[in-house]
């Protein structure tokens, strides 16, 4: 269920949805920071998308999800700095 593209609560479904909205957001944005942020998210999405999850052990899956969470937190922080920073 974590990797099912058709299950609305899966990680990959959610990442694809975020990617769609980021494309709209970054379409007319020419800032180099925005491009860097889009690349950062693309690496995260690819990390999940191309994981061969059929052969993951429970511990490996746990590490994958922990790493994904850490990357999402970092992305969220960087996104907030770029679009919501007042400094």
PDB file of N, CA, C and O in Angstrom, chain B, residues numbered from 101:
ATOM      1  N   UNK B 101       0.811  -1.201   0.000  1.00  0.00           N
ATOM      2  CA  UNK B 101       0.000   0.000   0.000  1.00  0.00           C
ATOM      3  C   UNK B 101       0.851   1.261   0.000  1.00  0.00           C
ATOM      4  O   UNK B 101       0.391   2.311  -0.449  1.00  0.00           O
ATOM      5  N   UNK B 102       2.059   1.183   0.484  1.00  0.00           N
ATOM      6  CA  UNK B 102       2.934   2.346   0.523  1.00  0.00           C
ATOM      7  C   UNK B 102       3.308   2.786  -0.890  1.00  0.00           C
ATOM      8  O   UNK B 102       3.465   3.980  -1.143  1.00  0.00           O
ATOM      9  N   UNK B 103       3.454   1.830  -1.815  1.00  0.00           N
ATOM     10  CA  UNK B 103       3.928   2.120  -3.161  1.00  0.00           C
ATOM     11  C   UNK B 103       2.834   2.032  -4.230  1.00  0.00           C
ATOM     12  O   UNK B 103       3.142   2.099  -5.420  1.00  0.00           O
ATOM     13  N   UNK B 104       1.585   1.888  -3.840  1.00  0.00           N
ATOM     14  CA  UNK B 104       0.485   1.751  -4.787  1.00  0.00           C
ATOM     15  C   UNK B 104       0.083   3.130  -5.318  1.00  0.00           C
ATOM     16  O   UNK B 104      -0.401   3.976  -4.567  1.00  0.00           O
ATOM     17  N   UNK B 105       0.288   3.344  -6.616  1.00  0.00           N
ATOM     18  CA  UNK B 105       0.000   4.633  -7.239  1.00  0.00           C
ATOM     19  C   UNK B 105      -1.485   4.980  -7.239  1.00  0.00           C
ATOM     20  O   UNK B 105      -1.842   6.148  -7.388  1.00  0.00           O
ATOM     21  N   UNK B 106      -2.345   3.998  -7.076  1.00  0.00           N
ATOM     22  CA  UNK B 106      -3.790   4.236  -7.141  1.00  0.00           C
ATOM     23  C   UNK B 106      -4.437   4.366  -5.766  1.00  0.00           C
ATOM     24  O   UNK B 106      -5.624   4.677  -5.673  1.00  0.00           O
ATOM     25  N   UNK B 107      -3.690   4.136  -4.716  1.00  0.00           N
ATOM     26  CA  UNK B 107      -4.203   4.246  -3.354  1.00  0.00           C
ATOM     27  C   UNK B 107      -3.918   5.652  -2.837  1.00  0.00           C
ATOM     28  O   UNK B 107      -2.760   6.050  -2.712  1.00  0.00           O
ATOM     29  N   UNK B 108      -4.962   6.392  -2.543  1.00  0.00           N
ATOM     30  CA  UNK B 108      -4.836   7.816  -2.215  1.00  0.00           C
ATOM     31  C   UNK B 108      -4.010   8.110  -0.966  1.00  0.00           C
ATOM     32  O   UNK B 108      -3.601   9.254  -0.767  1.00  0.00           O
ATOM     33  N   UNK B 109      -3.757   7.128  -0.134  1.00  0.00           N
ATOM     34  CA  UNK B 109      -2.972   7.367   1.074  1.00  0.00           C
ATOM     35  C   UNK B 109      -1.560   6.797   0.972  1.00  0.00           C
ATOM     36  O   UNK B 109      -0.838   6.734   1.967  1.00  0.00           O
ATOM     37  N   UNK B 110      -1.170   6.383  -0.228  1.00  0.00           N
ATOM     38  CA  UNK B 110       0.179   5.834  -0.389  1.00  0.00           C
ATOM     39  C   UNK B 110       1.190   6.971  -0.530  1.00  0.00           C
ATOM     40  O   UNK B 110       0.842   8.102  -0.871  1.00  0.00           O
ATOM     41  N   UNK B 111       2.425   6.642  -0.262  1.00  0.00           N
ATOM     42  CA  UNK B 111       3.498   7.630  -0.346  1.00  0.00           C
ATOM     43  C   UNK B 111       3.683   8.090  -1.790  1.00  0.00           C
ATOM     44  O   UNK B 111       3.772   9.291  -2.044  1.00  0.00           O
ATOM     45  N   UNK B 112       3.740   7.166  -2.728  1.00  0.00           N
ATOM     46  CA  UNK B 112       3.997   7.532  -4.119  1.00  0.00           C
ATOM     47  C   UNK B 112       2.838   8.335  -4.714  1.00  0.00           C
ATOM     48  O   UNK B 112       3.074   9.260  -5.491  1.00  0.00           O
ATOM     49  N   UNK B 113       1.612   8.007  -4.369  1.00  0.00           N
ATOM     50  CA  UNK B 113       0.454   8.777  -4.846  1.00  0.00           C
ATOM     51  C   UNK B 113       0.562  10.222  -4.365  1.00  0.00           C
ATOM     52  O   UNK B 113       0.346  11.158  -5.134  1.00  0.00           O
ATOM     53  N   UNK B 114       0.893  10.394  -3.106  1.00  0.00           N
ATOM     54  CA  UNK B 114       1.008  11.725  -2.520  1.00  0.00           C
ATOM     55  C   UNK B 114       2.154  12.505  -3.147  1.00  0.00           C
ATOM     56  O   UNK B 114       2.012  13.694  -3.434  1.00  0.00           O
ATOM     57  N   UNK B 115       3.294  11.844  -3.362  1.00  0.00           N
ATOM     58  CA  UNK B 115       4.429  12.522  -3.976  1.00  0.00           C
ATOM     59  C   UNK B 115       4.104  12.957  -5.407  1.00  0.00           C
ATOM     60  O   UNK B 115       4.519  14.034  -5.836  1.00  0.00           O
ATOM     61  N   UNK B 116       3.376  12.138  -6.135  1.00  0.00           N
ATOM     62  CA  UNK B 116       2.983  12.507  -7.498  1.00  0.00           C
ATOM     63  C   UNK B 116       2.025  13.704  -7.486  1.00  0.00           C
ATOM     64  O   UNK B 116       2.099  14.574  -8.354  1.00  0.00           O
ATOM     65  N   UNK B 117       1.148  13.739  -6.522  1.00  0.00           N
ATOM     66  CA  UNK B 117       0.227  14.869  -6.390  1.00  0.00           C
ATOM     67  C   UNK B 117       0.987  16.158  -6.061  1.00  0.00           C
ATOM     68  O   UNK B 117       0.715  17.210  -6.640  1.00  0.00           O
ATOM     69  N   UNK B 118       1.929  16.068  -5.139  1.00  0.00           N
ATOM     70  CA  UNK B 118       2.760  17.231  -4.789  1.00  0.00           C
ATOM     71  C   UNK B 118       3.541  17.692  -6.016  1.00  0.00           C
ATOM     72  O   UNK B 118       3.643  18.890  -6.280  1.00  0.00           O
ATOM     73  N   UNK B 119       4.089  16.738  -6.762  1.00  0.00           N
ATOM     74  CA  UNK B 119       4.863  17.066  -7.954  1.00  0.00           C
ATOM     75  C   UNK B 119       4.019  17.821  -8.975  1.00  0.00           C
ATOM     76  O   UNK B 119       4.501  18.764  -9.603  1.00  0.00           O
ATOM     77  N   UNK B 120       2.777  17.417  -9.140  1.00  0.00           N
ATOM     78  CA  UNK B 120       1.867  18.098 -10.065  1.00  0.00           C
ATOM     79  C   UNK B 120       1.670  19.556  -9.655  1.00  0.00           C
ATOM     80  O   UNK B 120       1.734  20.454 -10.495  1.00  0.00           O
ATOM     81  N   UNK B 121       1.434  19.786  -8.389  1.00  0.00           N
ATOM     82  CA  UNK B 121       1.214  21.153  -7.913  1.00  0.00           C
ATOM     83  C   UNK B 121       2.493  21.980  -7.940  1.00  0.00           C
ATOM     84  O   UNK B 121       2.445  23.184  -8.191  1.00  0.00           O
ATOM     85  N   UNK B 122       3.620  21.358  -7.686  1.00  0.00           N
ATOM     86  CA  UNK B 122       4.885  22.082  -7.773  1.00  0.00           C
ATOM     87  C   UNK B 122       5.158  22.526  -9.209  1.00  0.00           C
ATOM     88  O   UNK B 122       5.686  23.614  -9.437  1.00  0.00           O
ATOM     89  N   UNK B 123       4.797  21.683 -10.171  1.00  0.00           N
ATOM     90  CA  UNK B 123       4.960  22.069 -11.576  1.00  0.00           C
ATOM     91  C   UNK B 123       4.174  23.338 -11.881  1.00  0.00           C
ATOM     92  O   UNK B 123       4.678  24.236 -12.556  1.00  0.00           O
ATOM     93  N   UNK B 124       2.943  23.413 -11.387  1.00  0.00           N
ATOM     94  CA  UNK B 124       2.137  24.630 -11.573  1.00  0.00           C
ATOM     95  C   UNK B 124       2.781  25.828 -10.884  1.00  0.00           C
ATOM     96  O   UNK B 124       2.819  26.925 -11.440  1.00  0.00           O
ATOM     97  N   UNK B 125       3.276  25.618  -9.698  1.00  0.00           N
ATOM     98  CA  UNK B 125       3.863  26.694  -8.905  1.00  0.00           C
ATOM     99  C   UNK B 125       5.151  27.213  -9.529  1.00  0.00           C
ATOM    100  O   UNK B 125       5.388  28.420  -9.553  1.00  0.00           O
ATOM    101  N   UNK B 126       5.986  26.306 -10.033  1.00  0.00           N
ATOM    102  CA  UNK B 126       7.289  26.688 -10.552  1.00  0.00           C
ATOM    103  C   UNK B 126       7.275  27.040 -12.040  1.00  0.00           C
ATOM    104  O   UNK B 126       8.292  27.474 -12.581  1.00  0.00           O
ATOM    105  N   UNK B 127       6.139  26.860 -12.701  1.00  0.00           N
ATOM    106  CA  UNK B 127       6.063  27.056 -14.152  1.00  0.00           C
ATOM    107  C   UNK B 127       6.570  28.430 -14.578  1.00  0.00           C
ATOM    108  O   UNK B 127       7.343  28.525 -15.531  1.00  0.00           O
ATOM    109  N   UNK B 128       6.166  29.469 -13.912  1.00  0.00           N
ATOM    110  CA  UNK B 128       6.543  30.829 -14.281  1.00  0.00           C
ATOM    111  C   UNK B 128       7.583  31.437 -13.343  1.00  0.00           C
ATOM    112  O   UNK B 128       7.833  32.641 -13.383  1.00  0.00           O
ATOM    113  N   UNK B 129       8.179  30.610 -12.509  1.00  0.00           N
ATOM    114  CA  UNK B 129       9.146  31.092 -11.538  1.00  0.00           C
ATOM    115  C   UNK B 129      10.558  30.846 -12.076  1.00  0.00           C
ATOM    116  O   UNK B 129      10.947  29.701 -12.304  1.00  0.00           O
ATOM    117  N   UNK B 130      11.314  31.911 -12.276  1.00  0.00           N
ATOM    118  CA  UNK B 130      12.648  31.804 -12.850  1.00  0.00           C
ATOM    119  C   UNK B 130      13.770  31.880 -11.823  1.00  0.00           C
ATOM    120  O   UNK B 130      14.942  31.940 -12.196  1.00  0.00           O
ATOM    121  N   UNK B 131      13.437  31.879 -10.553  1.00  0.00           N
ATOM    122  CA  UNK B 131      14.463  31.921  -9.515  1.00  0.00           C
ATOM    123  C   UNK B 131      15.288  30.642  -9.526  1.00  0.00           C
ATOM    124  O   UNK B 131      14.742  29.548  -9.671  1.00  0.00           O
ATOM    125  N   UNK B 132      16.585  30.774  -9.376  1.00  0.00           N
ATOM    126  CA  UNK B 132      17.442  29.589  -9.350  1.00  0.00           C
ATOM    127  C   UNK B 132      17.137  28.727  -8.125  1.00  0.00           C
ATOM    128  O   UNK B 132      17.282  27.505  -8.165  1.00  0.00           O
ATOM    129  N   UNK B 133      16.714  29.372  -7.036  1.00  0.00           N
ATOM    130  CA  UNK B 133      16.362  28.629  -5.833  1.00  0.00           C
ATOM    131  C   UNK B 133      15.142  27.739  -6.079  1.00  0.00           C
ATOM    132  O   UNK B 133      15.053  26.635  -5.542  1.00  0.00           O
ATOM    133  N   UNK B 134      14.215  28.221  -6.884  1.00  0.00           N
ATOM    134  CA  UNK B 134      13.021  27.431  -7.206  1.00  0.00           C
ATOM    135  C   UNK B 134      13.415  26.197  -8.008  1.00  0.00           C
ATOM    136  O   UNK B 134      12.889  25.108  -7.782  1.00  0.00           O
ATOM    137  N   UNK B 135      14.336  26.373  -8.940  1.00  0.00           N
ATOM    138  CA  UNK B 135      14.810  25.228  -9.738  1.00  0.00           C
ATOM    139  C   UNK B 135      15.530  24.220  -8.844  1.00  0.00           C
ATOM    140  O   UNK B 135      15.350  23.012  -8.994  1.00  0.00           O
ATOM    141  N   UNK B 136      16.331  24.712  -7.930  1.00  0.00           N
ATOM    142  CA  UNK B 136      17.027  23.839  -6.981  1.00  0.00           C
ATOM    143  C   UNK B 136      16.026  23.071  -6.132  1.00  0.00           C
ATOM    144  O   UNK B 136      16.195  21.877  -5.884  1.00  0.00           O
ATOM    145  N   UNK B 137      14.993  23.758  -5.694  1.00  0.00           N
ATOM    146  CA  UNK B 137      13.949  23.127  -4.886  1.00  0.00           C
ATOM    147  C   UNK B 137      13.198  22.066  -5.687  1.00  0.00           C
ATOM    148  O   UNK B 137      12.878  20.998  -5.164  1.00  0.00           O
ATOM    149  N   UNK B 138      12.921  22.359  -6.940  1.00  0.00           N
ATOM    150  CA  UNK B 138      12.237  21.389  -7.795  1.00  0.00           C
ATOM    151  C   UNK B 138      13.128  20.155  -8.012  1.00  0.00           C
ATOM    152  O   UNK B 138      12.629  19.030  -8.019  1.00  0.00           O
ATOM    153  N   UNK B 139      14.419  20.357  -8.184  1.00  0.00           N
ATOM    154  CA  UNK B 139      15.349  19.228  -8.323  1.00  0.00           C
ATOM    155  C   UNK B 139      15.416  18.407  -7.047  1.00  0.00           C
ATOM    156  O   UNK B 139      15.471  17.178  -7.095  1.00  0.00           O
ATOM    157  N   UNK B 140      15.411  19.084  -5.910  1.00  0.00           N
ATOM    158  CA  UNK B 140      15.437  18.409  -4.615  1.00  0.00           C
ATOM    159  C   UNK B 140      14.223  17.489  -4.471  1.00  0.00           C
ATOM    160  O   UNK B 140      14.350  16.344  -4.038  1.00  0.00           O
ATOM    161  N   UNK B 141      13.056  17.997  -4.834  1.00  0.00           N
ATOM    162  CA  UNK B 141      11.854  17.184  -4.739  1.00  0.00           C
ATOM    163  C   UNK B 141      11.884  16.042  -5.759  1.00  0.00           C
ATOM    164  O   UNK B 141      11.440  14.933  -5.464  1.00  0.00           O
ATOM    165  N   UNK B 142      12.400  16.311  -6.943  1.00  0.00           N
ATOM    166  CA  UNK B 142      12.501  15.272  -7.968  1.00  0.00           C
ATOM    167  C   UNK B 142      13.369  14.117  -7.526  1.00  0.00           C
ATOM    168  O   UNK B 142      13.055  12.961  -7.811  1.00  0.00           O
ATOM    169  N   UNK B 143      14.466  14.412  -6.829  1.00  0.00           N
ATOM    170  CA  UNK B 143      15.327  13.346  -6.302  1.00  0.00           C
ATOM    171  C   UNK B 143      14.584  12.519  -5.257  1.00  0.00           C
ATOM    172  O   UNK B 143      14.699  11.293  -5.232  1.00  0.00           O
ATOM    173  N   UNK B 144      13.830  13.184  -4.406  1.00  0.00           N
ATOM    174  CA  UNK B 144      13.047  12.480  -3.389  1.00  0.00           C
ATOM    175  C   UNK B 144      12.010  11.567  -4.040  1.00  0.00           C
ATOM    176  O   UNK B 144      11.872  10.404  -3.662  1.00  0.00           O
ATOM    177  N   UNK B 145      11.293  12.095  -5.006  1.00  0.00           N
ATOM    178  CA  UNK B 145      10.269  11.311  -5.691  1.00  0.00           C
ATOM    179  C   UNK B 145      10.895  10.119  -6.418  1.00  0.00           C
ATOM    180  O   UNK B 145      10.356   9.013  -6.372  1.00  0.00           O
ATOM    181  N   UNK B 146      12.011  10.335  -7.077  1.00  0.00           N
ATOM    182  CA  UNK B 146      12.702   9.247  -7.784  1.00  0.00           C
ATOM    183  C   UNK B 146      13.195   8.185  -6.811  1.00  0.00           C
ATOM    184  O   UNK B 146      13.166   6.994  -7.118  1.00  0.00           O
ATOM    185  N   UNK B 147      13.645   8.614  -5.645  1.00  0.00           N
ATOM    186  CA  UNK B 147      14.118   7.682  -4.616  1.00  0.00           C
ATOM    187  C   UNK B 147      13.013   6.684  -4.274  1.00  0.00           C
ATOM    188  O   UNK B 147      13.279   5.489  -4.147  1.00  0.00           O
ATOM    189  N   UNK B 148      11.805   7.151  -4.127  1.00  0.00           N
ATOM    190  CA  UNK B 148      10.671   6.282  -3.819  1.00  0.00           C
ATOM    191  C   UNK B 148      10.206   5.541  -5.066  1.00  0.00           C
ATOM    192  O   UNK B 148       9.947   4.339  -5.024  1.00  0.00           O
ATOM    193  N   UNK B 149      10.103   6.255  -6.154  1.00  0.00           N
ATOM    194  CA  UNK B 149       9.547   5.700  -7.383  1.00  0.00           C
ATOM    195  C   UNK B 149      10.352   4.510  -7.916  1.00  0.00           C
ATOM    196  O   UNK B 149       9.775   3.555  -8.435  1.00  0.00           O
ATOM    197  N   UNK B 150      11.664   4.565  -7.792  1.00  0.00           N
ATOM    198  CA  UNK B 150      12.508   3.526  -8.367  1.00  0.00           C
ATOM    199  C   UNK B 150      13.054   2.543  -7.333  1.00  0.00           C
ATOM    200  O   UNK B 150      13.978   1.784  -7.624  1.00  0.00           O
ATOM    201  N   UNK B 151      12.494   2.556  -6.149  1.00  0.00           N
ATOM    202  CA  UNK B 151      12.861   1.563  -5.140  1.00  0.00           C
ATOM    203  C   UNK B 151      12.209   0.237  -5.481  1.00  0.00           C
ATOM    204  O   UNK B 151      11.008   0.172  -5.741  1.00  0.00           O
ATOM    205  N   UNK B 152      13.004  -0.812  -5.478  1.00  0.00           N
ATOM    206  CA  UNK B 152      12.475  -2.149  -5.747  1.00  0.00           C
ATOM    207  C   UNK B 152      11.935  -2.709  -4.435  1.00  0.00           C
ATOM    208  O   UNK B 152      12.606  -3.474  -3.742  1.00  0.00           O
ATOM    209  N   UNK B 153      10.728  -2.315  -4.117  1.00  0.00           N
ATOM    210  CA  UNK B 153      10.145  -2.605  -2.808  1.00  0.00           C
ATOM    211  C   UNK B 153       9.761  -4.071  -2.616  1.00  0.00           C
ATOM    212  O   UNK B 153       9.520  -4.497  -1.487  1.00  0.00           O
ATOM    213  N   UNK B 154       9.701  -4.832  -3.671  1.00  0.00           N
ATOM    214  CA  UNK B 154       9.322  -6.242  -3.541  1.00  0.00           C
ATOM    215  C   UNK B 154      10.327  -7.040  -2.714  1.00  0.00           C
ATOM    216  O   UNK B 154       9.984  -8.071  -2.136  1.00  0.00           O
ATOM    217  N   UNK B 155      11.554  -6.563  -2.660  1.00  0.00           N
ATOM    218  CA  UNK B 155      12.609  -7.310  -1.982  1.00  0.00           C
ATOM    219  C   UNK B 155      13.081  -6.649  -0.693  1.00  0.00           C
ATOM    220  O   UNK B 155      14.088  -7.062  -0.117  1.00  0.00           O
ATOM    221  N   UNK B 156      12.370  -5.639  -0.243  1.00  0.00           N
ATOM    222  CA  UNK B 156      12.764  -4.951   0.993  1.00  0.00           C
ATOM    223  C   UNK B 156      12.392  -5.780   2.220  1.00  0.00           C
ATOM    224  O   UNK B 156      11.314  -6.370   2.292  1.00  0.00           O
ATOM    225  N   UNK B 157      13.301  -5.805   3.165  1.00  0.00           N
ATOM    226  CA  UNK B 157      12.981  -6.402   4.458  1.00  0.00           C
ATOM    227  C   UNK B 157      12.235  -5.358   5.279  1.00  0.00           C
ATOM    228  O   UNK B 157      12.166  -4.190   4.896  1.00  0.00           O
ATOM    229  N   UNK B 158      11.684  -5.777   6.392  1.00  0.00           N
ATOM    230  CA  UNK B 158      10.979  -4.826   7.255  1.00  0.00           C
ATOM    231  C   UNK B 158      11.895  -3.700   7.716  1.00  0.00           C
ATOM    232  O   UNK B 158      11.485  -2.540   7.761  1.00  0.00           O
ATOM    233  N   UNK B 159      13.119  -4.039   8.054  1.00  0.00           N
ATOM    234  CA  UNK B 159      14.077  -3.028   8.522  1.00  0.00           C
ATOM    235  C   UNK B 159      14.428  -2.065   7.394  1.00  0.00           C
ATOM    236  O   UNK B 159      14.517  -0.858   7.621  1.00  0.00           O
ATOM    237  N   UNK B 160      14.629  -2.580   6.181  1.00  0.00           N
ATOM    238  CA  UNK B 160      14.942  -1.721   5.049  1.00  0.00           C
ATOM    239  C   UNK B 160      13.774  -0.793   4.723  1.00  0.00           C
ATOM    240  O   UNK B 160      13.976   0.376   4.392  1.00  0.00           O
ATOM    241  N   UNK B 161      12.549  -1.320   4.819  1.00  0.00           N
ATOM    242  CA  UNK B 161      11.367  -0.488   4.586  1.00  0.00           C
ATOM    243  C   UNK B 161      11.271   0.603   5.648  1.00  0.00           C
ATOM    244  O   UNK B 161      10.948   1.753   5.347  1.00  0.00           O
ATOM    245  N   UNK B 162      11.551   0.234   6.869  1.00  0.00           N
ATOM    246  CA  UNK B 162      11.533   1.212   7.965  1.00  0.00           C
ATOM    247  C   UNK B 162      12.561   2.313   7.712  1.00  0.00           C
ATOM    248  O   UNK B 162      12.268   3.491   7.911  1.00  0.00           O
ATOM    249  N   UNK B 163      13.760   1.937   7.274  1.00  0.00           N
ATOM    250  CA  UNK B 163      14.810   2.920   6.978  1.00  0.00           C
ATOM    251  C   UNK B 163      14.417   3.804   5.791  1.00  0.00           C
ATOM    252  O   UNK B 163      14.668   5.009   5.802  1.00  0.00           O
ATOM    253  N   UNK B 164      13.806   3.211   4.781  1.00  0.00           N
ATOM    254  CA  UNK B 164      13.358   3.957   3.612  1.00  0.00           C
ATOM    255  C   UNK B 164      12.331   5.009   4.014  1.00  0.00           C
ATOM    256  O   UNK B 164      12.414   6.160   3.586  1.00  0.00           O
ATOM    257  N   UNK B 165      11.367   4.613   4.835  1.00  0.00           N
ATOM    258  CA  UNK B 165      10.330   5.552   5.269  1.00  0.00           C
ATOM    259  C   UNK B 165      10.902   6.643   6.169  1.00  0.00           C
ATOM    260  O   UNK B 165      10.480   7.797   6.097  1.00  0.00           O
ATOM    261  N   UNK B 166      11.857   6.281   7.011  1.00  0.00           N
ATOM    262  CA  UNK B 166      12.496   7.267   7.886  1.00  0.00           C
ATOM    263  C   UNK B 166      13.278   8.277   7.043  1.00  0.00           C
ATOM    264  O   UNK B 166      13.204   9.482   7.281  1.00  0.00           O
ATOM    265  N   UNK B 167      14.022   7.781   6.063  1.00  0.00           N
ATOM    266  CA  UNK B 167      14.789   8.652   5.182  1.00  0.00           C
ATOM    267  C   UNK B 167      13.857   9.559   4.377  1.00  0.00           C
ATOM    268  O   UNK B 167      14.143  10.743   4.198  1.00  0.00           O
ATOM    269  N   UNK B 168      12.756   9.009   3.896  1.00  0.00           N
ATOM    270  CA  UNK B 168      11.781   9.793   3.148  1.00  0.00           C
ATOM    271  C   UNK B 168      11.196  10.901   4.014  1.00  0.00           C
ATOM    272  O   UNK B 168      11.043  12.037   3.564  1.00  0.00           O
ATOM    273  N   UNK B 169      10.877  10.570   5.235  1.00  0.00           N
ATOM    274  CA  UNK B 169      10.335  11.572   6.161  1.00  0.00           C
ATOM    275  C   UNK B 169      11.339  12.695   6.395  1.00  0.00           C
ATOM    276  O   UNK B 169      10.970  13.869   6.395  1.00  0.00           O
ATOM    277  N   UNK B 170      12.599  12.341   6.592  1.00  0.00           N
ATOM    278  CA  UNK B 170      13.636  13.353   6.818  1.00  0.00           C
ATOM    279  C   UNK B 170      13.792  14.255   5.593  1.00  0.00           C
ATOM    280  O   UNK B 170      13.941  15.469   5.728  1.00  0.00           O
ATOM    281  N   UNK B 171      13.758  13.659   4.402  1.00  0.00           N
ATOM    282  CA  UNK B 171      13.880  14.446   3.177  1.00  0.00           C
ATOM    283  C   UNK B 171      12.668  15.362   2.982  1.00  0.00           C
ATOM    284  O   UNK B 171      12.816  16.496   2.526  1.00  0.00           O
ATOM    285  N   UNK B 172      11.484  14.883   3.323  1.00  0.00           N
ATOM    286  CA  UNK B 172      10.279  15.713   3.219  1.00  0.00           C
ATOM    287  C   UNK B 172      10.322  16.886   4.189  1.00  0.00           C
ATOM    288  O   UNK B 172       9.903  17.993   3.851  1.00  0.00           O
ATOM    289  N   UNK B 173      10.820  16.647   5.377  1.00  0.00           N
ATOM    290  CA  UNK B 173      10.948  17.731   6.360  1.00  0.00           C
ATOM    291  C   UNK B 173      11.929  18.776   5.847  1.00  0.00           C
ATOM    292  O   UNK B 173      11.674  19.975   5.956  1.00  0.00           O
ATOM    293  N   UNK B 174      13.056  18.324   5.283  1.00  0.00           N
ATOM    294  CA  UNK B 174      14.037  19.261   4.738  1.00  0.00           C
ATOM    295  C   UNK B 174      13.454  20.038   3.555  1.00  0.00           C
ATOM    296  O   UNK B 174      13.664  21.245   3.432  1.00  0.00           O
ATOM    297  N   UNK B 175      12.722  19.337   2.689  1.00  0.00           N
ATOM    298  CA  UNK B 175      12.085  20.002   1.555  1.00  0.00           C
ATOM    299  C   UNK B 175      11.088  21.047   2.045  1.00  0.00           C
ATOM    300  O   UNK B 175      11.047  22.162   1.524  1.00  0.00           O
ATOM    301  N   UNK B 176      10.296  20.693   3.034  1.00  0.00           N
ATOM    302  CA  UNK B 176       9.307  21.616   3.584  1.00  0.00           C
ATOM    303  C   UNK B 176       9.975  22.859   4.164  1.00  0.00           C
ATOM    304  O   UNK B 176       9.490  23.975   3.981  1.00  0.00           O
ATOM    305  N   UNK B 177      11.067  22.662   4.848  1.00  0.00           N
ATOM    306  CA  UNK B 177      11.813  23.780   5.425  1.00  0.00           C
ATOM    307  C   UNK B 177      12.354  24.691   4.324  1.00  0.00           C
ATOM    308  O   UNK B 177      12.225  25.913   4.398  1.00  0.00           O
ATOM    309  N   UNK B 178      12.959  24.087   3.308  1.00  0.00           N
ATOM    310  CA  UNK B 178      13.516  24.871   2.200  1.00  0.00           C
ATOM    311  C   UNK B 178      12.418  25.577   1.415  1.00  0.00           C
ATOM    312  O   UNK B 178      12.584  26.724   1.000  1.00  0.00           O
ATOM    313  N   UNK B 179      11.308  24.898   1.214  1.00  0.00           N
ATOM    314  CA  UNK B 179      10.166  25.489   0.517  1.00  0.00           C
ATOM    315  C   UNK B 179       9.648  26.703   1.286  1.00  0.00           C
ATOM    316  O   UNK B 179       9.376  27.749   0.698  1.00  0.00           O
ATOM    317  N   UNK B 180       9.516  26.556   2.590  1.00  0.00           N
ATOM    318  CA  UNK B 180       9.033  27.655   3.426  1.00  0.00           C
ATOM    319  C   UNK B 180       9.985  28.846   3.398  1.00  0.00           C
ATOM    320  O   UNK B 180       9.544  29.995   3.361  1.00  0.00           O
ATOM    321  N   UNK B 181      11.286  28.576   3.415  1.00  0.00           N
ATOM    322  CA  UNK B 181      12.258  29.667   3.353  1.00  0.00           C
ATOM    323  C   UNK B 181      12.158  30.438   2.050  1.00  0.00           C
ATOM    324  O   UNK B 181      12.296  31.661   2.036  1.00  0.00           O
ATOM    325  N   UNK B 182      11.921  29.728   0.958  1.00  0.00           N
ATOM    326  CA  UNK B 182      11.856  30.377  -0.344  1.00  0.00           C
ATOM    327  C   UNK B 182      10.563  31.179  -0.538  1.00  0.00           C
ATOM    328  O   UNK B 182      10.596  32.298  -1.050  1.00  0.00           O
ATOM    329  N   UNK B 183       9.444  30.615  -0.135  1.00  0.00           N
ATOM    330  CA  UNK B 183       8.165  31.247  -0.444  1.00  0.00           C
ATOM    331  C   UNK B 183       7.521  32.007   0.715  1.00  0.00           C
ATOM    332  O   UNK B 183       6.636  32.831   0.484  1.00  0.00           O
ATOM    333  N   UNK B 184       7.936  31.754   1.939  1.00  0.00           N
ATOM    334  CA  UNK B 184       7.275  32.391   3.075  1.00  0.00           C
ATOM    335  C   UNK B 184       8.222  33.162   3.983  1.00  0.00           C
ATOM    336  O   UNK B 184       7.837  33.561   5.082  1.00  0.00           O
ATOM    337  N   UNK B 185       9.454  33.374   3.538  1.00  0.00           N
ATOM    338  CA  UNK B 185      10.432  34.067   4.352  1.00  0.00           C
ATOM    339  C   UNK B 185      10.215  35.568   4.282  1.00  0.00           C
ATOM    340  O   UNK B 185       9.952  36.116   3.211  1.00  0.00           O
ATOM    341  N   UNK B 186      10.323  36.220   5.407  1.00  0.00           N
ATOM    342  CA  UNK B 186      10.161  37.668   5.457  1.00  0.00           C
ATOM    343  C   UNK B 186      11.493  38.374   5.618  1.00  0.00           C
ATOM    344  O   UNK B 186      11.531  39.586   5.833  1.00  0.00           O
ATOM    345  N   UNK B 187      12.581  37.635   5.517  1.00  0.00           N
ATOM    346  CA  UNK B 187      13.904  38.270   5.681  1.00  0.00           C
ATOM    347  C   UNK B 187      14.610  38.402   4.365  1.00  0.00           C
ATOM    348  O   UNK B 187      15.729  38.911   4.314  1.00  0.00           O
TER     349      UNK B 187
END
